[in-house]
């Protein structure tokens, strides 16, 4: 899996109250998709991180990302959303981002399995 520069440098900034946090999304993708095979190419289309204070004294975050997977001439859209809650806004955002990235990995793995004609577990999206 080869990651585009847009994904490698993908960062999200979130400001809750007076604290500003920066999340290096690209580093998480790079840890999951380590190879650079030149056969599969993942690129970013859009992403959005939102954090809100709820009446139940909890922070709620959502993170959504849209990507495109190009694999041996085929183009596959990949869209995922994650959510998280916490009494800490940074933790809520981190949970949302992690959930979204796990969903992206599962979708990419399923696409590559289908393309390879494989079923079952154990196929790595590298």
Residue, then its C-alpha position, 0 to 999 in steps of 0.5 A: x500500500x502506497x500512501x499519498x503525501x496528503x495522507x502522510x501529512x494529514x493533521x487535524x486541529x481541534x480547539x476546545x475552550x482555550x486548548x488547541x490540540x493537533x492530531x497527526x492522522x498521517x502517522x497513524x495511517x503510516x503505522x497501519x499501511x507500512x508497505x510502498x508496493x506501487x500496486x495499491x495507492x490510498x489518497x485523501x479526499x476530505x476529512x472533518x473533526x468536530x468536538x462539542x460539549x454536551x449537556x451531560x457534562x461530556x465532550x463528544x467528538x466525531x471524525x470522518x474521512x473520505x479516501x480513494x483506494x486505487x488498486x491495479x486500475x480499479x478505483x474504490x471510495x473509502x468513507x469512514x466515521x468514528x465517534x468518541x466521548x470523554x470528560x476530556x475533549x482531547x480524549x474524545x477527539x482521539x477516540x473518534x479518530x482511532x475509531x475512524x482509522x480502524x474502520x478505514x483499515x477494515x474497509x481497505x482490507x475487505x476491498x483488497x481481499x475481494x480483489x485478490x479473491x480471498x476470504x477469511x482473516x489474516x490478509x494484511x493491507x500492506 
